[in-house]
Amino acid sequence: MGAAIQTTGNGQVVRGEKKPLTLQQQLIGMGPQIAKALPKHVSPDRMARIVMTALRNTPALGLCSPESFLGAVLSAAQLGLEVNTPLGHAYLVPYKQECQLILGYQGMMDLARRSGAVKSIYAHLVRKGDTFKVRLGLSQDIEHIPSEDVDRETQPITHVYAVAKLAEGDPVFVVLTKAQVEKYKNRSASKNSGPWKSDEEAMILKTAVRRLFTWLPKSAEMARAAAVDEALETSSRQSSAFDPTVRDVLEAEGVEVAQASHAPTEHVDEETGEVTPAAERTRQREPGED
């Protein structure tokens, strides 16, 4: 790191180490790059204010590595999604000094609508007491009649489903039980923090929308969003799933970017043949185990 040259009152030269830039300063310096990454419908000034507000409201973000934080901001900008706002598009969440970009169901549905291949998309929670029937086969259908009980919103969630009506073709849908949602939740490193803690119902809806993405025609933005989201479930470095242009911008701005990890994403038990995601296997190990 270079030395900063300062002078005292009598003109004496004093050399000292240059202070590293804060995330706020680096963010300001990358303003033009962020503005170029944004789609036309998102204002650069608004995006800058939103990210600065996120830093102020969540001080732990300021302790995250520049690579993860600035990469997450650039990725959100590319997708045209606001972070940490009531819109629920996406969230910047600190985890062990790494900033994670967690997509919300509203953000994913917005990307689907923008693709032009999806006319409408929605997701709903099913609660105990609701009438809920699913028919599969050649003629697939969902019947959901919410209970009229005054305390319906306090009843346990039993299922969640997401439906998309395509511009061309029949509607497609995905139905998950609450137990299935819990399995997906437990794959996430941030299952006990961020939106899973503050907006659990929204994340349950997002889990269904995310699975629905598998069956939808994908735009480049949708594919990019799915890759970023999947990296959290496999405990890969999320930066490895960012668009290559994000890495190029970070390196051009002097931000050190770690090499992507190529560790296996699953483990096969040689005796039983059971396949376990590497991330899940890591979490099952007790402290002190080799």
C-alpha positions as CSV (number, residue, x, y, z in Angstrom):
1,M,0.0,0.0,0.0
2,G,1.4,3.4,-0.9
3,A,2.4,6.0,1.6
4,A,0.6,9.3,2.0
5,I,2.8,12.4,2.2
6,Q,1.7,15.1,4.7
7,T,3.3,18.2,6.1
8,T,3.3,19.7,9.6
9,G,2.8,23.3,10.3
10,N,6.6,24.1,9.9
11,G,6.8,22.4,6.6
12,Q,8.3,19.1,7.8
13,V,7.4,16.2,5.6
14,V,5.8,13.2,7.4
15,R,5.1,9.9,5.6
16,G,2.3,7.7,6.7
17,E,0.3,4.8,5.4
18,K,-2.6,5.7,3.1
19,K,-5.9,4.8,4.8
20,P,-7.9,2.2,2.9
21,L,-11.1,3.5,1.3
22,T,-14.3,2.7,3.2
23,L,-17.1,0.9,1.5
24,Q,-19.0,4.2,1.2
25,Q,-16.1,5.8,-0.6
26,Q,-15.6,2.8,-2.9
27,L,-19.4,2.8,-3.6
28,I,-19.2,6.5,-4.5
29,G,-16.2,5.9,-6.8
30,M,-18.1,3.1,-8.6
31,G,-21.2,5.3,-9.1
32,P,-20.6,5.6,-12.9
33,Q,-20.2,1.9,-13.3
34,I,-23.4,1.2,-11.3
35,A,-25.3,3.8,-13.3
36,K,-24.2,2.0,-16.6
37,A,-25.3,-1.4,-15.2
38,L,-28.8,-0.2,-14.3
39,P,-31.7,-0.7,-16.8
40,K,-33.5,2.4,-18.0
41,H,-36.4,2.1,-15.6
42,V,-34.2,2.5,-12.5
43,S,-32.8,5.9,-11.5
44,P,-29.1,5.8,-10.6
45,D,-29.6,8.5,-7.9
46,R,-32.4,6.4,-6.3
47,M,-30.3,3.3,-6.4
48,A,-27.4,5.1,-4.7
49,R,-29.6,6.5,-2.0
50,I,-31.1,3.0,-1.4
51,V,-27.7,1.4,-1.0
52,M,-26.4,4.1,1.3
53,T,-29.5,3.8,3.4
54,A,-28.9,0.0,3.6
55,L,-25.4,0.6,4.9
56,R,-26.6,3.0,7.6
57,N,-29.5,0.8,8.7
58,T,-27.4,-2.4,8.8
59,P,-23.9,-1.4,10.1
60,A,-22.7,-5.0,9.8
61,L,-22.7,-4.5,6.0
62,G,-19.9,-2.1,6.5
63,L,-17.7,-4.9,7.8
64,C,-18.3,-7.1,4.7
65,S,-15.5,-7.7,2.2
66,P,-15.5,-5.1,-0.6
67,E,-15.7,-7.9,-3.2
68,S,-18.9,-9.4,-1.8
69,F,-20.6,-6.1,-1.0
70,L,-19.8,-4.2,-4.2
71,G,-20.4,-7.3,-6.3
72,A,-23.8,-7.8,-4.7
73,V,-24.7,-4.1,-5.4
74,L,-23.6,-4.3,-9.0
75,S,-25.5,-7.6,-9.5
76,A,-28.7,-6.0,-8.0
77,A,-28.1,-3.1,-10.3
78,Q,-27.8,-5.3,-13.4
79,L,-31.1,-7.0,-12.5
80,G,-32.8,-3.7,-11.8
81,L,-33.8,-4.7,-8.3
82,E,-34.0,-2.4,-5.3
83,V,-32.3,-3.7,-2.2
84,N,-33.6,-3.5,1.4
85,T,-36.8,-1.6,0.6
86,P,-40.4,-2.3,1.3
87,L,-40.8,-3.5,-2.3
88,G,-39.2,-6.7,-1.2
89,H,-37.2,-7.0,-4.5
90,A,-33.9,-8.1,-2.9
91,Y,-31.9,-7.9,0.3
92,L,-28.2,-7.3,1.2
93,V,-27.5,-9.5,4.1
94,P,-24.2,-9.7,6.1
95,Y,-23.0,-13.2,6.9
96,K,-19.6,-13.9,8.3
97,Q,-18.1,-10.7,6.8
98,E,-19.6,-11.7,3.4
99,C,-22.5,-9.7,1.9
100,Q,-25.1,-12.0,0.4
101,L,-27.6,-10.9,-2.3
102,I,-30.9,-12.6,-1.4
103,L,-33.7,-12.2,-3.9
104,G,-37.2,-11.7,-2.8
105,Y,-40.3,-13.2,-4.4
106,Q,-41.5,-9.8,-5.6
107,G,-38.1,-9.2,-7.4
108,M,-38.3,-12.7,-9.0
109,M,-41.8,-12.1,-10.2
110,D,-40.8,-8.7,-11.6
111,L,-38.0,-10.3,-13.6
112,A,-40.5,-12.9,-15.0
113,R,-43.0,-10.2,-16.0
114,R,-40.2,-8.1,-17.7
115,S,-39.1,-11.1,-19.8
116,G,-42.2,-10.8,-22.0
117,A,-42.8,-14.6,-21.9
118,V,-45.0,-14.4,-18.8
119,K,-48.3,-12.6,-18.8
120,S,-48.9,-12.9,-15.1
121,I,-47.4,-14.6,-12.1
122,Y,-48.5,-14.9,-8.5
123,A,-48.0,-16.9,-5.3
124,H,-50.2,-17.7,-2.3
125,L,-49.9,-19.3,1.1
126,V,-52.3,-22.0,2.2
127,R,-53.3,-22.1,5.8
128,K,-54.9,-24.7,8.1
129,G,-58.7,-24.5,7.5
130,D,-58.4,-23.5,3.9
131,T,-60.0,-25.7,1.2
132,F,-57.1,-26.8,-1.0
133,K,-57.0,-29.4,-3.8
134,V,-54.4,-30.1,-6.4
135,R,-55.2,-32.2,-9.5
136,L,-52.3,-33.5,-11.6
137,G,-52.2,-35.5,-14.9
138,L,-53.4,-34.4,-18.3
139,S,-55.7,-31.7,-16.9
140,Q,-53.8,-30.0,-14.1
141,D,-55.5,-27.6,-11.7
142,I,-55.4,-26.0,-8.3
143,E,-58.5,-25.2,-6.2
144,H,-57.8,-22.9,-3.2
145,I,-60.6,-21.4,-1.2
146,P,-59.2,-19.4,1.8
147,S,-61.0,-19.9,5.1
148,E,-63.3,-17.1,6.2
149,D,-62.3,-17.5,9.9
150,V,-61.4,-14.2,11.5
151,D,-58.2,-15.7,12.8
152,R,-57.1,-17.2,9.5
153,E,-53.9,-15.2,9.3
154,T,-52.7,-16.7,12.6
155,Q,-53.2,-20.3,11.4
156,P,-50.2,-22.5,10.5
157,I,-49.1,-22.5,6.9
158,T,-49.6,-26.0,5.3
159,H,-48.6,-25.3,1.6
160,V,-47.4,-22.6,-0.7
161,Y,-47.9,-22.4,-4.5
162,A,-46.9,-20.2,-7.4
163,V,-48.6,-19.9,-10.8
164,A,-47.5,-18.4,-14.0
165,K,-49.7,-17.7,-17.1
166,L,-47.5,-17.8,-20.1
167,A,-47.7,-15.6,-23.2
168,E,-47.7,-18.8,-25.2
169,G,-48.8,-22.1,-23.8
170,D,-50.8,-23.4,-20.8
171,P,-50.4,-22.0,-17.3
172,V,-47.8,-23.7,-15.1
173,F,-47.7,-24.1,-11.3
174,V,-45.6,-25.4,-8.4
175,V,-47.0,-26.6,-5.1
176,L,-44.8,-27.2,-2.0
177,T,-45.7,-28.5,1.5
178,K,-44.4,-26.6,4.5
179,A,-42.0,-29.5,5.1
180,Q,-40.5,-29.1,1.6
181,V,-40.0,-25.4,2.2
182,E,-38.2,-26.1,5.4
183,K,-35.8,-28.4,3.5
184,Y,-34.9,-25.6,1.1
185,K,-34.6,-23.1,3.9
186,N,-32.1,-25.3,5.8
187,R,-29.8,-25.3,2.7
188,S,-29.4,-21.5,3.1
189,A,-26.5,-20.2,5.1
190,S,-28.7,-17.2,6.2
191,K,-31.6,-19.4,7.4
192,N,-31.4,-17.8,10.8
193,S,-30.9,-14.2,9.7
194,G,-31.9,-11.6,7.2
195,P,-35.3,-12.0,5.5
196,W,-35.8,-15.6,6.7
197,K,-36.0,-14.0,10.2
198,S,-37.7,-10.7,9.5
199,D,-39.9,-11.7,6.5
200,E,-40.4,-15.5,6.7
201,E,-43.7,-15.6,4.9
202,A,-42.3,-13.6,2.0
203,M,-39.4,-16.0,1.8
204,I,-41.8,-19.0,1.8
205,L,-43.5,-17.4,-1.2
206,K,-40.1,-16.8,-2.8
207,T,-39.2,-20.5,-2.4
208,A,-42.3,-21.5,-4.5
209,V,-41.6,-18.8,-7.1
210,R,-37.9,-19.9,-7.3
211,R,-39.0,-23.5,-8.0
212,L,-41.5,-22.2,-10.6
213,F,-38.6,-20.6,-12.5
214,T,-37.4,-24.1,-13.5
215,W,-40.5,-24.4,-15.7
216,L,-40.5,-20.9,-17.2
217,P,-38.9,-19.6,-20.4
218,K,-36.0,-17.6,-19.1
219,S,-34.6,-14.2,-20.1
220,A,-30.9,-13.5,-19.5
221,E,-31.9,-11.6,-16.3
222,M,-34.0,-14.5,-15.0
223,A,-31.1,-17.0,-15.6
224,R,-28.6,-14.7,-13.9
225,A,-30.9,-14.3,-10.9
226,A,-31.5,-18.1,-10.6
227,A,-27.7,-18.7,-10.7
228,V,-27.1,-16.1,-7.9
229,D,-29.8,-17.6,-5.8
230,E,-28.7,-21.1,-6.3
231,A,-25.2,-20.3,-5.1
232,L,-26.6,-19.6,-1.7
233,E,-28.2,-23.1,-1.5
234,T,-25.0,-24.8,-2.5
235,S,-22.8,-22.7,-0.2
236,S,-20.7,-21.7,-3.1
237,R,-19.0,-18.3,-3.1
238,Q,-21.9,-16.2,-4.5
239,S,-19.4,-14.1,-6.3
240,S,-18.7,-17.0,-8.6
241,A,-22.3,-16.8,-9.8
242,F,-22.1,-13.1,-10.6
243,D,-22.1,-12.0,-14.3
244,P,-18.5,-11.9,-15.6
245,T,-18.9,-8.2,-16.2
246,V,-19.2,-7.7,-12.4
247,R,-15.8,-9.3,-11.8
248,D,-14.3,-7.2,-14.6
249,V,-15.6,-3.9,-13.1
250,L,-14.4,-4.8,-9.6
251,E,-10.9,-5.7,-10.9
252,A,-10.8,-2.5,-12.9
253,E,-11.7,-0.5,-9.8
254,G,-8.8,-2.2,-7.9
255,V,-11.1,-4.5,-5.8
256,E,-9.4,-7.8,-5.1
257,V,-11.5,-10.7,-6.3
258,A,-10.9,-14.2,-5.1
259,Q,-10.8,-17.1,-7.5
260,A,-14.0,-19.0,-7.8
261,S,-14.1,-22.2,-5.8
262,H,-14.5,-25.5,-7.7
263,A,-15.3,-27.6,-4.6
264,P,-17.8,-30.4,-5.3
265,T,-21.4,-29.5,-4.5
266,E,-22.4,-33.0,-3.4
267,H,-21.0,-36.0,-1.5
268,V,-21.8,-39.6,-2.3
269,D,-21.6,-42.1,0.5
270,E,-19.7,-45.1,-0.9
271,E,-21.5,-47.6,1.3
272,T,-25.1,-46.5,1.0
273,G,-25.0,-44.5,-2.2
274,E,-26.8,-41.6,-0.5
275,V,-26.2,-38.3,-2.2
276,T,-25.8,-35.3,0.2
277,P,-25.2,-31.7,-0.8
278,A,-21.7,-30.6,0.3
279,A,-23.2,-27.6,2.1
280,E,-25.6,-29.7,4.1
281,R,-22.8,-32.2,4.9
282,T,-20.6,-29.4,6.2
283,R,-23.4,-28.1,8.4
284,Q,-24.0,-31.6,9.9
285,R,-20.4,-31.8,11.2
286,E,-19.9,-31.0,14.9
287,P,-17.3,-28.5,16.0
288,G,-13.9,-30.3,16.5
289,E,-14.6,-33.0,13.9
290,D,-11.8,-33.6,11.3
